[in-house]
């Protein structure tokens, strides 16, 4: 694959992420809140907690932090796990009439996100060497979309707050959020999971 084709593929991945990992889940969450479908609200709430790692990765990649390549590789695995893992939520979703629009959309989205997660995981696996060395198109291609996002954020931040949004600030916030995220994962693994196992409860 040429460098140009690889860049196009990476941009396609970012656009698919905006659709299946951000846009559609947000719509489903609002839809579930309006319909008062508690099981789907809980599922989407868990999904958004887990998927926050995607936004953390963007903050880190804005400042070309090597750890961003590792977190963006881990993210799709955690996203897919978060939507299939819970026994109680799976049972509640299975009990809903399959012909209803919202349950049907959620089922369709879960499979689409799983396929996207496999694609994203495979592509980001190729870029893992960038966590040691940022040289090459396979590294810089992943930085283009976060940099564009940074440029928009810089204008909005300056307009709303009159302050300066810059790359070191994005990296600092990314590291801070990553520490909090890691603490939350450890708390769940060491305390909650041994007690509740695959029951979502109020997670």
C-alpha positions in Angstrom: 0.0 0.0 0.0 1.4 3.4 -1.0 1.7 6.3 1.5 -1.1 8.1 -0.2 -3.5 5.2 0.0 -2.6 4.7 3.7 -3.4 8.3 4.4 -6.8 7.9 2.7 -7.5 4.8 4.7 -6.7 6.5 8.0 -8.9 9.4 7.1 -11.7 7.0 6.3 -11.2 5.3 9.7 -11.6 8.7 11.4 -14.8 9.4 9.5 -16.2 6.0 10.3 -15.3 6.6 14.0 -17.1 9.9 13.9 -20.2 8.0 12.5 -20.2 4.7 14.4 -18.3 5.5 17.6 -19.5 9.1 18.2 -22.5 10.3 16.2 -24.8 7.3 16.1 -24.2 6.3 19.8 -25.1 9.9 20.8 -28.3 9.7 18.9 -29.1 6.3 20.4 -28.5 7.7 23.9 -30.8 10.7 23.4 -33.4 8.4 21.8 -33.2 5.9 24.7 -33.6 8.8 27.2 -36.7 10.1 25.3 -38.2 6.5 25.1 -37.2 5.9 28.8 -35.6 2.6 27.9 -33.5 2.1 31.0 -31.5 -0.9 29.8 -30.4 0.9 26.7 -29.6 4.1 28.6 -27.4 2.1 30.9 -25.7 0.4 28.0 -25.0 3.7 26.3 -23.8 5.3 29.5 -21.3 2.5 30.0 -20.2 2.8 26.4 -19.6 6.5 26.7 -17.5 6.0 29.9 -15.3 3.5 28.1 -15.2 5.4 24.8 -13.9 8.5 26.5 -10.5 6.9 25.9 -10.9 7.8 22.3 -11.1 11.5 23.1 -8.1 11.1 25.5 -6.2 9.6 22.6 -7.0 12.6 20.4 -5.7 15.0 23.0 -2.4 13.0 23.3 -2.0 12.8 19.5 -2.5 16.5 19.1 0.8 17.0 20.9 2.3 13.9 19.2 2.6 12.0 22.4 3.7 8.4 21.6 1.4 6.9 24.2 -1.5 8.1 22.1 -0.8 5.4 19.6 -1.1 2.8 22.3 -4.4 4.2 23.7 -5.9 4.5 20.2 -5.1 0.8 19.7 -6.6 -0.3 23.0 -9.8 1.8 22.5 -11.6 -0.3 19.9 -11.1 -3.4 22.0 -12.6 -1.8 25.1 -15.5 -0.3 23.0 -16.5 -3.6 21.6 -16.2 -5.3 25.0 -18.3 -2.6 26.7 -21.4 -3.2 24.4 -21.4 -7.1 24.6 -20.0 -7.9 28.1 -23.0 -7.4 30.4 -25.3 -10.4 30.9 -28.2 -8.4 32.4 -28.2 -5.8 29.7 -27.9 -8.4 26.9 -30.9 -10.3 28.4 -33.0 -7.1 28.7 -32.2 -6.1 25.1 -33.1 -9.6 23.9 -36.5 -9.4 25.6 -37.4 -6.2 23.8 -39.5 -6.7 20.6 -37.0 -6.9 17.7 -39.3 -5.0 15.3 -39.3 -1.8 17.4 -37.1 0.9 15.9 -34.9 1.6 18.9 -34.0 -2.0 19.8 -33.4 -2.8 16.2 -31.1 0.2 15.7 -29.2 -0.8 18.8 -28.7 -4.4 17.6 -27.6 -3.2 14.2 -25.2 -0.6 15.7 -23.6 -3.2 18.0 -22.7 -5.4 15.0 -21.6 -2.4 12.9 -19.4 -1.1 15.8 -17.9 -4.6 16.3 -16.9 -4.8 12.6 -15.5 -1.2 12.8 -13.6 -2.1 16.0 -11.9 -5.0 14.2 -10.9 -2.8 11.3 -9.7 0.0 13.6 -7.8 -2.5 15.9 -6.0 -4.0 12.9 -5.0 -0.7 11.4 -3.8 0.8 14.7 -1.8 -2.3 15.4 0.3 -1.5 12.4 1.0 1.9 13.9 2.1 0.6 17.3 5.8 1.0 16.4 5.1 4.8 16.3 5.0 4.7 20.1 8.7 4.2 20.0 9.6 6.2 16.8 7.4 8.9 15.2 9.1 8.7 11.8 7.2 7.7 8.7 3.8 8.2 7.0 2.2 5.4 9.1 2.8 7.7 12.1 2.1 11.1 10.7 -1.1 10.0 9.0 -2.7 9.4 12.4 -1.8 13.0 13.5 -3.6 14.9 10.7 -7.2 14.5 12.0 -6.3 15.4 15.6 -4.4 18.4 14.4 -7.4 19.6 12.4 -9.5 19.1 15.5 -7.0 21.1 17.5 -7.2 24.0 15.0 -11.0 24.1 15.4 -10.7 23.9 19.2 -8.2 26.6 19.3 -10.5 29.0 17.5 -13.6 28.1 19.6 -11.6 28.2 22.9 -10.2 31.7 22.0 -13.7 32.9 21.0 -15.5 31.6 24.1 -12.9 32.2 26.8 -10.4 34.6 25.2 -7.6 32.2 26.2 -5.1 30.2 24.4 -5.6 26.5 23.5 -2.4 25.0 22.5 -0.8 21.6 22.0 1.0 21.3 25.4 -2.3 22.1 27.1 -4.1 19.4 25.1 -1.3 16.9 26.1 -1.5 17.9 29.8 -5.3 17.4 29.8 -4.9 14.2 28.0 -2.4 12.8 30.5 -4.6 14.0 33.4 -7.7 12.3 31.9 -5.6 9.1 31.2 -4.6 8.9 34.9 -8.2 9.3 36.0 -9.3 6.7 33.3 -6.7 4.2 34.5 -7.7 4.7 38.1 -11.3 4.0 37.2 -10.4 0.8 35.3 -8.3 -0.4 38.2 -11.1 0.3 40.6 -13.5 -1.7 38.5 -11.1 -4.6 38.0 -10.0 -4.9 41.6 -13.2 -4.1 43.5 -16.4 -4.2 41.4 -15.7 -7.0 38.9 -14.8 -9.6 41.6 -18.1 -8.8 43.3 -20.6 -8.3 40.5 -18.9 -10.1 37.6 -20.8 -9.5 34.3 -23.7 -7.7 35.9 -23.7 -4.0 34.9 -25.7 -2.8 37.8 -25.1 0.9 38.4 -21.7 0.9 36.7 
